[in-house]
């Protein structure tokens, strides 16, 4: 009996060790993958061997690793894009200043105008980056009020005509927002920013003789705004990425015309801060459509939460 008991105990311990090792192997794999992630290798993943709690933990770990790899890639891309966008105007300014210092160029009005344009481009890029950062972090409280869309669109169209006088004069820009449309419950300046960015994008990419149209409709407590053009459209593979920071479907054309690749990203952040959604539609060669929808209830709720986060003095200011 003692011998049989000893043999049974040995076999039980041996089987328990094997079972325990098999059960804890995913945990050891995750620990090893976590150490690799700590060194910056976010491609680490673990094998999912079961559907129990440990298997679910392994699946969650793999999703987290994938999201961290995506975030790290976006961070590197952002640093590279910002560095490139800042380097271009700085390099231009430096070249002109060196030419002035060496006497190669004279300080004539044309040269000063070029340098001023480069400094304005640099300032505009920095302002947009700061604005986008504040919007994404939720540090910008919304001042929700009734906003009549028709006069606001007229105002934005006049500003776009000033920004692009030659292009705007060669296009037909239509404001088809009904005058009796119920006011949108939103932050006036932020919606102005969204409309300007969408119309600026449409005017820049619509060829002479084309048409840019703004429409809006109100239904079931929501307001939908449409900006469409008769330009070349957006290739299907680019549509999911047009609202990403610094993304360009046509990089050379955008840079040549002064785009920073931040306008649509800011528009998305503003709409989402109102609790709405924005998306793009296009068919190659038949123009592009940008739509955004803001629900009155969602906008008011978003405003309330933003206002509660601001102190009494900041509210007053």
Secondary structure, 3 states (H helix, E strand, C coil): CHHHHHHHHHHHHHHHHHHHHHHHHHHHHHHHHHHHHHCCCCCCCCCCCCCCHHHHHHHHHHHHHHHHHHHHHHHHHHHHHHHHHHHHHHHHHHHHHHHHHHCCCCCCHHHHHHHHHHHHHHHHHHHHHHHHHHHHHCCCCCCEEEECHHHHHHHHHHHHHHHCHHHHHCCEEEECCCCCCCCEEEEHHHHHHHHHHHHHHHHHHCCCCCEEEEEEEEECCEEEEEEEECCCCCCHHHHHHCCCCCCCCCHHHHHHCCCCCCHHHHHHHHHHHCCCEEEEEECCCCCEEEEEEEEHHHHHHHHHHHHHCCCHHHHHC
